[in-house]
């Protein structure tokens, strides 16, 4: 039977992860897109059960205690994020393709937990911090303090990208090219 494969998508804020995930939903309709849990508040137009289960800290802690997470981490501003063990492990055992966006900590933990031939990390990068900053601010206004935090994360993430299996450049105005590149990487990996 085919072995399932988990594709982990990561990259700095503003790099285009959301765009890629939307694209992959269309291109890989047979894939599983497991929900994660988070304690952050939903943004406008975000619904519980689309990408996340929104939990209180107490509910999140209960699930940690119950061993429901494959990994969990504190990401921005004290918020908890965790991938759920069951949907991911069950899909992999069924030989399915699984696609999930996580942060660097998630990649590191999952790489240690699952067989290396079943996990592929794809890092989405951008030409420079200036370029990303411009994209982030175009999307919405955010306080200077948060922008400074994102810049720090960007620097750490760029360092981490060296450890990822693939690094794909997302240049502004070239969405089709960069989505296509990710699709090709995935098809090659699925074929083995
Ligand atoms: P956002 O709140 O913008 O949706 O996500 C914030 C960060 O949390 C992103 O870097 C995203 O990749 C990461 N993230 C989302 N889900 C998970 C998860 O289940 N585990 C980990 N470790 N990080 C996650």
Boltz pocket constraint, residues with backbone or C-beta under 6 A from the ligand:
constraints:
  - pocket:
      binder: B
      contacts: [[A, 9], [A, 10], [A, 11], [A, 36], [A, 37], [A, 40], [A, 71], [A, 72], [A, 73], [A, 75], [A, 76], [A, 81], [A, 82], [A, 83], [A, 84], [A, 101], [A, 102], [A, 103], [A, 104], [A, 105], [A, 106], [A, 107]]
      max_distance: 6.0
